Amino acid sequence: MTFKIVTDSTSDLPVSWVQENDVTVLGLTINLDGKTYETVGPDRLTSTILLEKMEAGSQPTTSQVNVGQFEEVFEAAAKEGQAVLYLAFSAALSGTYQSAVIAREMVLDHYPHAVIEILDTKAAAIGEGYLVMQAAKARQAGKTLAETKALVEELAPRLRTYLLVDDLNHLVRGGRLSKAAALIGGLVNIKPLLSLNSEGKLEPIAKLRGRKKGVREMLDRTFEDLDHSTVMVAYTGDLAAAEAIKTSLLENAGVSDVILAELGPVIATHTGTDVLAILSIGQKKRA
Protein backbone atom coordinates (compact mmCIF):
# COMPACT_ATOMS: atom_id res chain seq x y z
CA MET A 1 0.00 0.00 0.00
CA THR A 2 1.30 3.47 -0.86
CA PHE A 3 2.16 5.90 1.91
CA LYS A 4 0.43 9.07 3.06
CA ILE A 5 2.15 12.46 2.67
CA VAL A 6 1.36 15.09 5.28
CA THR A 7 2.56 18.68 5.54
CA ASP A 8 1.41 21.93 7.11
CA SER A 9 -0.12 25.16 5.83
CA THR A 10 3.19 27.05 5.87
CA SER A 11 4.11 25.13 2.70
CA ASP A 12 1.87 27.53 0.73
CA LEU A 13 0.82 24.85 -1.75
CA PRO A 14 -2.10 25.60 -4.10
CA VAL A 15 -5.32 23.96 -2.93
CA SER A 16 -5.87 22.44 -6.38
CA TRP A 17 -2.41 20.83 -6.36
CA VAL A 18 -2.96 19.42 -2.85
CA GLN A 19 -6.23 17.81 -3.91
CA GLU A 20 -4.87 16.42 -7.17
CA ASN A 21 -1.84 14.90 -5.44
CA ASP A 22 -3.57 13.50 -2.35
CA VAL A 23 -1.54 15.41 0.22
CA THR A 24 -2.91 16.13 3.69
CA VAL A 25 -2.31 19.68 4.94
CA LEU A 26 -2.70 20.54 8.61
CA GLY A 27 -3.23 24.20 9.39
CA LEU A 28 -1.53 26.47 11.86
CA THR A 29 -3.96 29.06 13.20
CA ILE A 30 -3.82 32.84 13.36
CA ASN A 31 -5.03 34.90 16.30
CA LEU A 32 -6.26 38.23 14.96
CA ASP A 33 -8.14 40.93 16.85
CA GLY A 34 -9.32 38.47 19.48
CA LYS A 35 -10.50 35.84 17.02
CA THR A 36 -8.83 32.59 15.89
CA TYR A 37 -8.68 31.93 12.15
CA GLU A 38 -7.93 28.71 10.28
CA THR A 39 -5.40 28.58 7.44
CA VAL A 40 -6.83 25.53 5.66
CA GLY A 41 -10.34 24.77 4.47
CA PRO A 42 -13.05 26.84 2.78
CA ASP A 43 -13.18 29.44 5.55
CA ARG A 44 -9.43 29.95 5.78
CA LEU A 45 -7.97 33.40 6.31
CA THR A 46 -6.36 34.86 3.19
CA SER A 47 -3.14 36.82 3.12
CA THR A 48 -4.96 39.72 1.46
CA ILE A 49 -7.39 40.18 4.34
CA LEU A 50 -4.65 39.62 6.91
CA LEU A 51 -2.34 42.23 5.41
CA GLU A 52 -5.15 44.77 5.15
CA LYS A 53 -5.80 44.37 8.87
CA MET A 54 -2.09 44.58 9.68
CA GLU A 55 -1.76 47.80 7.71
CA ALA A 56 -4.68 49.14 9.77
CA GLY A 57 -2.77 48.37 12.97
CA SER A 58 -3.66 44.78 13.87
CA GLN A 59 -0.88 42.64 15.36
CA PRO A 60 -1.71 38.99 14.66
CA THR A 61 0.05 36.00 16.18
CA THR A 62 0.28 32.41 15.02
CA SER A 63 -0.27 29.11 16.83
CA GLN A 64 1.31 25.79 15.92
CA VAL A 65 -0.56 22.70 14.80
CA ASN A 66 -1.46 20.98 18.06
CA VAL A 67 -0.73 17.44 19.16
CA GLY A 68 -4.36 16.37 18.86
CA GLN A 69 -4.53 17.28 15.16
CA PHE A 70 -1.49 15.16 14.40
CA GLU A 71 -2.69 12.31 16.57
CA GLU A 72 -5.97 12.15 14.65
CA VAL A 73 -4.24 11.94 11.28
CA PHE A 74 -1.53 9.52 12.40
CA GLU A 75 -3.99 7.24 14.19
CA ALA A 76 -6.36 7.08 11.20
CA ALA A 77 -3.46 6.01 8.98
CA ALA A 78 -2.26 3.46 11.56
CA LYS A 79 -5.72 1.88 11.73
CA GLU A 80 -5.65 1.43 7.96
CA GLY A 81 -2.11 0.07 8.01
CA GLN A 82 -0.92 3.04 5.96
CA ALA A 83 2.54 4.52 6.50
CA VAL A 84 2.95 8.29 6.92
CA LEU A 85 5.62 10.74 5.83
CA TYR A 86 5.23 14.15 7.43
CA LEU A 87 7.31 17.00 6.00
CA ALA A 88 7.40 19.73 8.61
CA PHE A 89 7.81 23.49 8.76
CA SER A 90 11.22 24.43 10.18
CA ALA A 91 11.40 23.38 13.84
CA ALA A 92 13.50 26.49 14.49
CA LEU A 93 10.53 28.68 13.56
CA SER A 94 7.60 26.78 15.08
CA GLY A 95 6.69 24.16 17.67
CA THR A 96 4.65 22.31 15.04
CA TYR A 97 7.40 19.75 14.44
CA GLN A 98 7.54 18.92 18.15
CA SER A 99 3.75 18.50 18.26
CA ALA A 100 4.09 15.87 15.55
CA VAL A 101 6.86 14.04 17.42
CA ILE A 102 4.72 13.86 20.58
CA ALA A 103 1.68 12.66 18.59
CA ARG A 104 3.72 9.94 16.91
CA GLU A 105 4.81 8.55 20.27
CA MET A 106 1.22 8.55 21.49
CA VAL A 107 0.02 6.65 18.43
CA LEU A 108 2.90 4.17 18.58
CA ASP A 109 1.87 3.29 22.13
CA HIS A 110 -1.36 1.85 20.71
CA TYR A 111 -0.09 0.85 17.25
CA PRO A 112 3.53 -0.23 17.77
CA HIS A 113 3.92 -1.42 14.19
CA ALA A 114 2.77 1.85 12.64
CA VAL A 115 5.22 3.62 10.34
CA ILE A 116 5.24 7.37 10.95
CA GLU A 117 8.25 9.23 9.57
CA ILE A 118 8.72 12.89 10.49
CA LEU A 119 11.20 15.13 8.71
CA ASP A 120 12.13 18.68 9.70
CA THR A 121 12.59 20.34 6.31
CA LYS A 122 14.25 23.37 7.97
CA ALA A 123 12.27 25.27 5.34
CA ALA A 124 9.21 27.46 4.97
CA ALA A 125 6.77 28.81 2.40
CA ILE A 126 6.94 27.51 -1.16
CA GLY A 127 10.46 26.19 -0.47
CA GLU A 128 8.90 23.73 1.95
CA GLY A 129 6.15 23.27 -0.62
CA TYR A 130 8.65 22.39 -3.34
CA LEU A 131 10.06 19.60 -1.16
CA VAL A 132 6.52 18.28 -0.73
CA MET A 133 6.04 18.44 -4.50
CA GLN A 134 9.20 16.38 -5.01
CA ALA A 135 7.99 13.83 -2.45
CA ALA A 136 4.63 13.51 -4.22
CA LYS A 137 6.41 13.14 -7.55
CA ALA A 138 8.60 10.37 -6.13
CA ARG A 139 5.58 8.56 -4.69
CA GLN A 140 3.81 8.80 -8.04
CA ALA A 141 6.88 7.27 -9.68
CA GLY A 142 6.62 4.26 -7.37
CA LYS A 143 9.31 5.19 -4.84
CA THR A 144 8.95 3.73 -1.36
CA LEU A 145 8.53 5.88 1.73
CA ALA A 146 12.18 5.26 2.66
CA GLU A 147 13.36 6.23 -0.82
CA THR A 148 11.19 9.35 -0.82
CA LYS A 149 12.37 10.42 2.61
CA ALA A 150 15.99 9.94 1.53
CA LEU A 151 15.33 12.11 -1.54
CA VAL A 152 13.94 14.96 0.58
CA GLU A 153 16.75 14.59 3.11
CA GLU A 154 19.21 15.07 0.26
CA LEU A 155 17.39 18.08 -1.22
CA ALA A 156 16.43 19.99 1.95
CA PRO A 157 19.96 21.02 3.04
CA ARG A 158 20.52 22.49 -0.42
CA LEU A 159 17.31 24.54 -0.42
CA ARG A 160 18.19 28.24 -0.67
CA THR A 161 15.82 30.86 0.74
CA TYR A 162 16.63 34.53 0.19
CA LEU A 163 14.18 37.23 1.17
CA LEU A 164 13.80 40.97 1.40
CA VAL A 165 11.41 42.15 4.09
CA ASP A 166 10.22 45.75 4.08
CA ASP A 167 9.44 45.91 7.82
CA LEU A 168 11.53 43.68 10.08
CA ASN A 169 9.59 44.63 13.20
CA HIS A 170 6.97 41.95 12.50
CA LEU A 171 9.69 39.27 12.60
CA VAL A 172 11.09 40.68 15.84
CA ARG A 173 7.61 40.86 17.42
CA GLY A 174 7.05 37.20 16.59
CA GLY A 175 10.46 36.17 17.93
CA ARG A 176 11.81 35.10 14.53
CA LEU A 177 14.59 37.70 14.28
CA SER A 178 16.79 39.60 16.71
CA LYS A 179 16.29 43.27 17.56
CA ALA A 180 19.82 43.96 16.32
CA ALA A 181 18.87 42.86 12.81
CA ALA A 182 15.78 45.05 12.92
CA LEU A 183 17.87 48.07 13.85
CA ILE A 184 19.93 47.55 10.70
CA GLY A 185 16.74 47.42 8.68
CA GLY A 186 15.63 50.70 10.23
CA LEU A 187 18.53 52.60 8.67
CA VAL A 188 17.57 54.83 5.77
CA ASN A 189 17.07 52.79 2.60
CA ILE A 190 19.06 49.83 3.94
CA LYS A 191 17.54 46.46 3.03
CA PRO A 192 18.93 43.48 4.94
CA LEU A 193 18.94 40.31 2.89
CA LEU A 194 17.71 37.42 5.03
CA SER A 195 18.22 33.71 4.59
CA LEU A 196 17.33 30.43 6.29
CA ASN A 197 20.52 28.84 7.59
CA SER A 198 21.36 25.15 7.99
CA GLU A 199 19.35 25.03 11.22
CA GLY A 200 16.28 26.54 9.58
CA LYS A 201 16.71 29.85 11.41
CA LEU A 202 16.37 33.28 9.82
CA GLU A 203 19.55 35.33 9.71
CA PRO A 204 20.70 38.50 7.93
CA ILE A 205 23.44 37.77 5.39
CA ALA A 206 23.92 41.09 3.60
CA LYS A 207 23.03 44.79 3.81
CA LEU A 208 21.94 46.42 0.58
CA ARG A 209 21.12 50.03 -0.18
CA GLY A 210 17.72 49.99 -1.83
CA ARG A 211 15.31 47.31 -2.95
CA LYS A 212 16.66 47.15 -6.49
CA LYS A 213 20.11 46.15 -5.27
CA GLY A 214 18.51 43.69 -2.88
CA VAL A 215 16.72 41.93 -5.74
CA ARG A 216 19.91 41.89 -7.79
CA GLU A 217 21.78 40.30 -4.89
CA MET A 218 19.13 37.58 -4.54
CA LEU A 219 19.34 36.83 -8.25
CA ASP A 220 23.15 36.73 -8.25
CA ARG A 221 23.28 34.39 -5.25
CA THR A 222 20.69 32.13 -6.84
CA PHE A 223 22.46 31.92 -10.19
CA GLU A 224 25.92 31.27 -8.73
CA ASP A 225 24.80 28.07 -6.96
CA LEU A 226 21.87 26.69 -8.92
CA ASP A 227 21.22 22.96 -9.31
CA HIS A 228 17.53 22.50 -10.16
CA SER A 229 16.04 24.29 -13.16
CA THR A 230 12.86 25.10 -11.21
CA VAL A 231 13.03 28.23 -9.04
CA MET A 232 10.38 29.65 -6.72
CA VAL A 233 9.43 33.31 -6.17
CA ALA A 234 7.37 34.22 -3.10
CA TYR A 235 5.84 37.58 -2.34
CA THR A 236 3.31 39.60 -0.38
CA GLY A 237 1.55 42.62 -1.83
CA ASP A 238 3.72 43.50 -4.82
CA LEU A 239 2.80 40.97 -7.52
CA ALA A 240 4.32 43.13 -10.27
CA ALA A 241 7.73 43.05 -8.58
CA ALA A 242 7.48 39.28 -8.17
CA GLU A 243 6.62 38.87 -11.85
CA ALA A 244 9.61 41.04 -12.78
CA ILE A 245 11.86 38.70 -10.77
CA LYS A 246 10.29 35.73 -12.56
CA THR A 247 11.13 37.32 -15.91
CA SER A 248 14.74 37.92 -14.82
CA LEU A 249 15.07 34.32 -13.66
CA LEU A 250 13.76 32.92 -16.95
CA GLU A 251 16.37 34.93 -18.84
CA ASN A 252 19.00 32.64 -17.29
CA ALA A 253 19.73 29.48 -19.29
CA GLY A 254 19.77 27.40 -16.10
CA VAL A 255 16.13 28.18 -15.27
CA SER A 256 13.31 26.49 -17.17
CA ASP A 257 10.40 27.02 -14.80
CA VAL A 258 9.46 29.54 -12.10
CA ILE A 259 6.79 28.88 -9.51
CA LEU A 260 5.18 32.14 -8.37
CA ALA A 261 3.53 31.88 -4.95
CA GLU A 262 1.97 34.39 -2.61
CA LEU A 263 3.15 33.94 0.95
CA GLY A 264 0.37 32.38 3.00
CA PRO A 265 -1.08 34.10 6.06
CA VAL A 266 1.13 32.25 8.58
CA ILE A 267 4.37 33.50 7.08
CA ALA A 268 2.82 36.88 6.16
CA THR A 269 1.96 37.41 9.84
CA HIS A 270 5.68 37.51 10.56
CA THR A 271 6.82 39.43 7.48
CA GLY A 272 4.13 41.96 6.63
CA THR A 273 3.64 43.24 3.11
CA ASP A 274 6.00 44.01 0.22
CA VAL A 275 8.12 40.91 0.79
CA LEU A 276 10.10 39.39 -2.09
CA ALA A 277 11.85 36.05 -1.90
CA ILE A 278 13.69 33.67 -4.20
CA LEU A 279 13.94 29.99 -3.30
CA SER A 280 15.93 27.36 -5.17
CA ILE A 281 17.88 24.13 -4.87
CA GLY A 282 21.60 24.88 -4.80
CA GLN A 283 24.59 22.68 -5.46
CA LYS A 284 26.06 22.98 -1.97
CA LYS A 285 24.50 22.59 1.46
CA ARG A 286 23.48 25.81 3.19
CA ALA A 287 25.80 27.11 5.87
Order of alpha helices (4+ residues) and beta strands (2+ residues): beta-alpha-beta-beta-beta-alpha-beta-alpha-beta-alpha-beta-alpha-alpha-beta-alpha-alpha-beta-beta-alpha-beta-alpha-beta-alpha-beta
